[in-house]
Amino acid sequence: MTSKRRAPVGAGIGLRLPHIAEIVATLPPAPWLEIHPENFLANPHATELLLEARRHYPISVHTVGVSIGSAGGIDRAHLRRVRALIDSVDPCLVSGHLAWSTHAGEYLNDLLPLPYDEDTLRLLAMHIDEVQDGLGRPFLVENPSSYLGFRSSTMSEVEFLGELVGRTGCRLLCDVSNVYLSAHNMGYDAHRYIDGLPVEAIGELHLGGFTPEADEAQPGAELLVDTHATVVAEPVWELYAYAVRRFGRKPTLVEWDNDLPPLATLLAQAARADEIAVATLAPSFGRAVAG
Ligand SMILES: [Fe+2]
């Protein structure tokens, strides 16, 4: 029997509650599924279905509630709840965001930005150590979708992530869509961002849809908002091929959280990710590029 702990290299899909019964009933051909543990902690029926799905698919756990960037520290009660779910699911990957989302016991429904400086590095390194110890698993840190930066930052996001990897042994989840939209919003080069990430630390890739909105701060300008409510944009597929060339074929997740489409749409997006990864790494592609 294949170990559920081994992360498959193919493209999986996010397992969202409206699809879970259909997935368990029809067992569509997905190499793995990713969940937000917070969707299951107070939902025993969904957890039952999750454990049924887990008999057929490796599961990745992507927490949105473990706030590694909170100055007030990690919510240990929440960490224990996530650990209990992890122990029953035995996931192939465990990840979360380079962000903060809690303050003084309040949970904010957002992933908020951090200044990239030495103080933040020390805080996050301490928190990642605590999370990895508390969950008993390596933790993958995901690059955020960015809309603003801090003047007080003393290093780039890529430098910050590289330092975190060196200090904690954590790995990285490169959300290719986040790289694309943050590069657009913040005015940097998406390809150079990919070039700067430590290849050996990349354990997973994400792809999701974004929505262009008018930028109220700059009339006439457009902000790309990480809505996870639509298909992956064409330029993101191109950046994905670039990321696959640099990182190799990695477990890739198509994530969709709002205006959820039929399951078939998600599976088609995942199939496209697989096609692009295979074509990108095919020997003929290398020859075509070299030629
Ligand atoms: Fe993501």
Boltz pocket constraint, residues with backbone or C-beta under 6 A from the ligand:
constraints:
  - pocket:
      binder: B
      contacts: [[A, 142], [A, 143], [A, 175], [A, 206], [A, 207], [A, 208], [A, 255]]
      max_distance: 6.0
